[in-house]
Amino acid sequence: MTQLVTVAFGDGIGPEIMTATLSILDAAGADLRYEVIDIGERVYAAGHTSGIAAESWDSLRRTKVFLKAPITTPQGGGFKSLNVTIRKTMGLYANVRPCVAYAPFIQTRHPAMDVVIVRENEEDLYAGIEHRQTSEVYQCLKLVSRPGCERIVRYAFEYARANNRKKVSCFTKDNIMKLTDGLFHQVFKEIGAEYPEIEQDHWIIDIGAARLADTPEIFDVIVTPNLYGDIISDVAAQITGSVGLGGSANIGSQIAMFEAVHGSAPDLAGRGVANPSGLLLSAVMMLNHLGKGEVAQRIHNAWLKTIEDGVHTQDVFQHGVSREVASTDAFARAVIARLGERPDQLKPVRYAANAPLRLEPAEAPRRPAAKKTTVGVDLFVDFRDGSPDDLAARLQTLENARLKLKMITNRGVKVWPNGAPETLTTDHWRCRFMNGGGPVSIQEIAALQLRAADAGVDFIKTEHLCDFDGEPGYSLGQGQ
């Protein structure tokens, strides 16, 4: 059955590797029709700060499948990453990145590596909510939700089960970010209990990333929040032999996008040397998603045979192993010539008609709302004309019987009361007012803000301090 697919040729090397990829799909009988849209640099230059025009969104909603070459996001200014915009706007919550070694034909220190990274795709610091709050301090909000955690963690376990993977590992930094990353880890433990046949463990992201780079054989499927997943998936792809071989799928409940892991590499554009493998392997994932497993298998095995035969683009060429330095077009022709063949030394792939990427695991029902009790407020203040004690003395004039100043931090470190003189301070202060743990009304917080304004205190924002079902929903100050 002919399938309509939205295609974007992208920027830099994008047009070259997309042309090569589509030639292989057509030669393999993928039976696809392409609806081409323009995104990236030209669209940014035309005044669309998102990098995509309204009619292109219509195409994605119509076809529900997007094969995208790399694009260039202008640096600086008000430009947002189009990749992130598409993922979040279209609800593409799961980023799936297989990282496989192809030794001895592609040079790697880890010949047995075969890891799939499942990256949460919508939340975390990639919310992109940033503010400059004072002359010296900038803020980026890290947003993590229980529904978002549940959806990606369940997807990772379902992916492992469908693909006969034996282990799922969770990477977080919940020893520091106890609420946000702590939630991700807690959800991992809760949902993992539903999959007793799958081995599971948790790693702090720093040592987990170190072990991934050093001994990737101990991992199988890794599930992790957005930023960590972005970083470690590129690291993992590179240590297989080349980030240029990495493909990825962005899966949502309605729409899916397939793209290479690497960027647009404008310095290589127009030279005919770019490696189309990352985009081609992304297209293989797309064919599986569309239920065209037989064609996906033919293409993937032909690609493996090409690699095994030593036909390599310059980025992975190695003397004594490679037999031919192939241009982008020549590499595509080599894959086409091997359609129907299977590798002899590398493990051939086998795909079912229905792909595991089509998984739509049932989402857990929303929990009843927790009982929320407001117990205080953090007043963030821009102050640079004195010491923490000076600021405290000024803020204590704002107190009343219901709200007392309990703590001041600077960049998260407690500096009052009893701060350390060695602590570096900036002009950005968190000033915590509480009622001894008792409830505080919104009106009382608003009244505190009015008193601060009347006293000339330059407060930037407030964060309410709340207990949820009796558990604090806020962090302590470092050193508190």
C-alpha positions in Angstrom: 0.0 0.0 0.0 1.4 3.4 -1.0 2.1 5.6 2.0 2.4 9.3 1.9 5.3 10.7 3.9 6.3 14.3 4.6 9.9 14.9 3.7 12.2 17.8 4.5 15.6 18.0 2.7 17.0 20.3 5.4 20.2 22.4 5.5 23.9 21.8 5.0 24.5 18.2 4.0 20.7 17.5 4.3 19.8 17.6 0.6 22.6 15.3 -0.3 21.9 12.6 2.3 18.2 12.8 1.7 18.5 12.3 -2.0 20.7 9.3 -1.4 18.3 7.9 1.2 15.2 8.3 -1.0 17.0 6.6 -3.9 17.5 3.5 -1.8 14.0 3.5 -0.5 12.6 3.8 -4.1 15.0 1.1 -5.4 13.9 -1.3 -2.6 10.2 -0.9 -3.5 9.2 1.0 -0.3 6.1 2.2 -2.2 6.2 5.7 -0.7 5.0 9.1 -2.0 6.7 12.2 -0.7 5.2 15.5 0.3 8.1 17.9 0.5 8.1 20.8 2.9 10.7 23.5 3.4 12.1 24.0 6.9 15.2 25.4 8.5 17.5 28.3 7.4 15.5 29.6 4.5 12.3 29.6 6.6 14.0 31.4 9.5 15.4 34.0 7.0 11.8 34.5 5.6 10.7 35.7 9.1 9.4 32.5 10.7 11.2 32.5 14.0 10.1 28.9 14.6 11.8 27.7 11.4 8.5 26.2 10.0 5.5 27.7 8.2 1.9 27.0 9.0 1.3 24.9 5.8 4.1 22.6 6.9 2.2 21.8 10.1 -0.8 20.8 8.0 1.4 18.4 6.0 2.6 16.7 9.2 -1.0 16.3 10.5 -2.1 14.9 7.2 0.7 12.3 6.6 1.5 11.6 10.3 5.0 10.5 9.3 8.0 12.8 8.9 11.4 12.0 7.4 13.6 14.9 8.2 17.2 15.7 7.2 19.3 17.8 9.6 18.6 21.6 9.8 20.6 24.5 11.1 19.1 26.6 13.9 20.5 30.2 13.9 22.5 30.8 17.1 21.5 33.7 19.4 18.5 36.0 19.0 15.0 34.7 19.5 15.3 31.6 17.4 14.1 28.3 18.9 15.3 24.9 18.0 13.0 23.5 15.3 13.8 20.0 16.3 12.5 20.6 19.9 9.5 22.6 18.6 8.3 19.8 16.4 8.9 17.1 19.0 6.9 19.0 21.6 4.2 20.5 19.4 3.4 17.1 17.9 3.6 15.2 21.2 6.6 13.1 20.1 7.3 12.0 23.7 9.7 9.1 23.0 13.1 9.5 21.3 14.5 6.1 20.4 18.2 5.9 19.5 19.7 2.5 18.8 23.5 2.5 19.2 25.2 -0.6 17.6 28.8 -1.4 16.9 29.8 -2.8 13.5 33.2 -4.2 14.4 35.6 -5.0 12.8 34.4 -3.0 9.8 33.8 0.2 11.7 36.5 1.0 14.2 35.4 1.0 17.8 36.8 0.0 21.2 33.5 -1.7 22.0 32.7 -4.3 19.4 29.9 -5.9 21.5 28.0 -2.7 22.0 24.2 -2.8 21.3 22.4 -0.2 23.4 19.1 1.5 22.8 18.6 4.9 24.5 15.0 5.9 25.1 15.0 9.6 25.8 12.1 11.6 27.2 11.4 14.2 24.6 9.1 16.9 25.9 10.0 18.1 29.4 13.0 18.8 31.6 15.2 21.9 30.8 14.0 21.6 27.2 10.8 23.4 28.2 13.1 26.3 27.2 11.7 28.7 29.8 14.5 31.1 30.7 14.7 34.5 32.3 17.4 37.0 33.1 16.4 37.9 36.6 19.1 40.3 37.8 22.2 41.9 36.3 24.2 38.8 37.2 21.9 35.8 37.3 19.9 33.9 34.6 17.4 31.2 35.2 16.3 28.1 33.3 13.3 26.1 34.6 13.4 22.3 34.8 9.9 21.0 34.5 9.1 17.3 35.1 5.6 15.9 35.3 4.3 12.5 36.6 2.3 11.8 33.4 5.4 12.6 31.3 7.6 10.3 33.4 5.0 7.5 33.4 4.6 7.6 29.6 8.3 7.4 28.7 9.2 4.8 31.4 6.4 2.6 30.3 7.4 3.0 26.7 10.9 1.9 27.5 9.7 -1.3 29.3 7.3 -2.1 26.5 10.0 -1.6 23.9 12.3 -3.9 25.9 9.6 -6.6 26.1 8.7 -6.3 22.4 12.3 -6.6 21.3 13.4 -9.3 23.7 15.7 -6.9 25.5 16.6 -8.2 28.9 17.4 -5.1 31.0 16.2 -1.5 31.4 18.5 1.0 33.2 17.4 4.4 34.5 19.8 7.4 34.5 19.0 10.4 36.7 20.7 12.9 39.1 18.3 12.4 42.0 21.0 12.7 44.6 21.0 16.4 43.8 17.6 17.2 42.1 15.6 15.2 44.6 12.1 16.4 43.5 12.4 16.5 39.7 14.8 13.6 39.0 13.6 12.0 42.2 10.1 11.8 40.6 11.6 10.2 37.4 13.4 7.5 39.5 10.3 6.9 41.7 8.1 6.3 38.6 10.8 4.0 37.2 10.6 1.8 40.3 6.8 1.9 40.3 6.4 0.9 36.7 9.3 -1.5 36.7 7.5 -3.6 39.3 5.0 -4.5 36.5 7.8 -6.0 34.4 9.4 -8.6 36.8 10.9 -10.6 33.9 13.1 -7.6 32.9 16.2 -6.8 34.8 16.4 -3.2 36.0 18.8 -0.9 37.7 19.4 2.8 38.4 22.5 4.9 37.8 23.4 8.4 38.8 24.0 10.1 35.4 27.6 11.0 35.9 28.9 7.5 36.7 26.3 5.9 34.4 27.6 8.0 31.5 31.2 7.0 32.5 30.3 3.3 32.5 28.4 3.7 29.2 31.5 5.1 27.6 33.8 2.6 29.2 31.8 -0.7 29.4 28.6 -0.3 27.3 28.2 -4.1 27.2 26.5 -3.9 30.7 23.6 -1.9 29.3 20.7 -2.9 27.1 17.9 -0.3 27.1 18.5 3.1 28.9 15.6 5.4 29.8 16.4 8.9 31.0 15.2 12.5 31.1 15.5 14.8 28.1 18.9 16.6 28.6 20.8 13.6 29.8 19.3 11.6 26.9 20.4 14.1 24.4 24.0 14.1 25.6 24.5 10.3 26.2 22.8 9.3 22.9 25.4 11.3 21.0 28.2 9.9 23.1 26.9 6.4 22.7 26.5 6.8 18.9 30.0 8.1 18.6 31.6 5.3 20.6 30.0 2.7 18.3 32.3 4.1 15.7 30.7 7.3 14.4 27.8 9.6 15.2 27.2 9.6 11.5 25.8 6.1 11.7 23.2 7.1 14.3 19.5 7.1 13.4 16.6 8.0 15.7 12.8 7.8 15.9 10.6 10.4 17.6 7.4 8.6 18.5 4.1 10.1 19.5 0.5 8.8 19.8 -0.5 10.4 16.5 2.7 11.4 14.6 6.2 10.1 14.3 9.4 11.9 13.0 12.6 10.1 11.9 15.9 11.9 11.7 19.7 11.3 11.9 21.4 11.9 15.2 24.0 14.2 13.7 23.7 17.8 12.7 23.7 19.6 9.3 27.5 19.9 9.0 27.5 22.9 6.7 31.3 22.7 6.3 30.8 19.4 4.4 27.9 20.6 2.2 28.2 20.3 -1.5 31.4 18.2 -1.4 29.7 14.8 -1.9 31.4 13.2 1.1 28.6 13.1 3.6 27.6 9.7 5.1 23.9 9.1 4.5 23.8 6.1 6.9 22.3 7.9 9.9 19.4 9.1 7.8 19.0 5.8 6.0 18.9 3.9 9.3 16.3 6.4 10.5 14.3 5.6 7.3 14.6 1.9 8.2 13.0 2.7 11.5 10.3 4.6 9.7 9.5 1.7 7.4 9.1 -0.5 10.5 6.8 2.0 12.0 4.7 1.9 8.8 4.5 -1.9 9.0 6.8 -2.3 6.0 9.1 -4.7 7.9 10.1 -6.7 4.8 11.4 -3.7 2.9 13.1 -2.4 6.1 14.9 -5.7 6.5 16.0 -5.8 2.8 17.5 -2.3 3.1 19.1 -2.8 6.5 20.8 -6.1 5.5 22.0 -4.5 2.2 23.5 -1.6 4.2 25.2 -4.1 6.6 26.5 -6.0 3.5 27.9 -2.7 2.1 29.7 -1.9 5.3 31.0 -5.5 5.5 32.3 -5.3 2.0 34.4 -2.2 2.9 32.5 0.4 0.9 32.8 3.3 3.3 32.4 7.1 3.2 35.5 9.0 4.3 34.3 9.6 7.9 34.5 5.9 8.7 37.3 4.8 6.3 40.2 2.9 7.9 43.2 1.6 6.0 43.5 -2.1 6.0 39.8 -2.6 6.5 38.0 -0.3 4.1 38.3 -1.2 0.4 36.7 1.8 -1.2 36.2 5.5 -0.3 32.7 6.1 -1.5 31.0 9.5 -2.2 27.5 10.0 -0.9 26.0 9.0 -4.2 28.4 6.0 -4.7 27.6 4.7 -1.2 23.8 4.8 -2.0 24.5 3.0 -5.3 26.5 0.3 -3.4 23.6 -0.3 -1.0 21.1 -0.5 -4.0 23.4 -3.1 -5.7 23.2 -5.3 -2.6 19.5 -5.2 -2.1 18.4 -8.8 -1.5 21.8 -9.8 0.0 22.7 -10.5 3.6 25.9 -9.9 5.6 28.2 -12.8 6.2 29.9 -11.7 9.4 27.7 -9.0 10.8 24.5 -10.3 12.3 21.6 -10.0 9.8 18.5 -8.2 10.9 15.0 -9.7 10.9 11.9 -7.5 11.2 8.3 -8.5 11.7 5.5 -6.9 9.6 4.4 -4.8 12.6 7.2 -2.8 14.2 7.8 -2.3 17.9 8.1 1.4 17.3 4.3 1.4 16.8 3.9 0.6 20.5 1.3 2.7 22.2 1.4 1.5 25.8 -1.7 2.2 27.9 -1.2 5.2 30.0 -1.9 5.0 33.8 -5.0 6.8 34.9 -4.5 10.2 36.4 -4.1 10.0 40.1 -6.4 12.0 42.4 -5.1 15.4 43.2 -2.9 15.5 46.3 -4.0 17.6 49.2 -2.0 20.8 48.8 -1.3 23.0 51.8 0.6 26.3 51.3 3.0 26.8 54.2 5.1 29.7 53.1 6.7 31.6 50.2 10.1 32.1 48.7 10.6 35.8 47.8 13.4 36.2 45.2 15.1 39.5 45.6 17.5 41.6 43.5 19.9 43.1 46.1 23.6 44.1 45.7 24.1 46.9 48.3 25.1 45.0 51.4 25.7 41.7 53.2 23.2 38.8 53.8 22.8 40.2 57.3 21.9 43.6 55.9 19.3 42.0 53.6 17.9 40.0 56.4 17.5 43.1 58.6 15.6 44.8 55.8 13.3 41.8 55.2 12.5 41.3 58.8 10.7 44.6 58.7 8.2 42.9 56.4 7.3 40.1 58.9 4.1 39.8 60.7 2.7 37.2 63.1 1.9 34.8 60.2 5.0 35.0 58.0 8.6 35.1 59.5 11.8 35.2 57.6 13.4 31.7 58.1 16.3 31.5 55.6 18.2 33.4 52.8 20.1 31.5 50.1 22.3 32.7 47.3 22.6 30.4 44.3 21.0 27.7 46.5 23.5 28.0 49.4 22.2 29.1 52.8 23.9 32.5 53.6 21.6 33.5 56.5 21.3 32.8 59.3 24.9 31.7 60.1 26.2 31.8 56.6 29.9 31.1 55.8 32.0 34.1 54.8 33.7 32.1 52.1 30.5 31.7 50.1 30.4 33.6 46.8 27.3 35.7 46.5 25.6 37.4 43.6 22.7 39.9 43.4 20.1 37.1 43.4 18.6 36.0 46.7 16.0 33.5 47.8 14.3 34.7 50.9 12.1 32.1 52.6 9.1 33.2 54.8 7.1 30.6 56.6 4.5 30.2 59.3 6.1 27.5 61.3 4.7 24.8 59.1 1.1 26.0 59.4 -1.1 26.9 56.4 -0.7 30.3 54.7 -3.3 31.9 52.5 -2.8 33.4 49.1 -4.0 36.7 50.5 -1.2 36.7 53.1 1.4 36.1 50.4 0.0 38.9 48.4 0.0 41.2 51.4 3.7 40.3 51.9 4.4 41.3 48.3 2.7 44.6 48.9 4.7 45.3 52.0 7.9 44.5 50.0 6.9 46.8 47.2 6.0 49.6 49.6 9.4 49.1 51.3 11.2 49.4 48.0 12.4 45.8 48.0 13.1 44.8 44.4 11.6 41.3 44.4 11.7 39.4 41.1 9.2 36.6 41.7 7.7 34.4 44.3 7.4 30.6 44.6 4.8 29.2 46.9 6.0 26.6 49.4 3.5 23.7 49.6 3.1 20.4 51.2 1.4 17.7 49.2 -0.3 15.0 51.3 1.9 16.1 54.1 5.2 15.8 52.2 7.2 19.0 51.5 7.1 20.0 47.9 10.1 22.2 48.0 13.9 21.8 48.5 16.0 22.8 51.5 18.8 25.3 51.1 22.2 23.8 50.7 23.7 23.8 54.2 20.3 24.2 55.8 
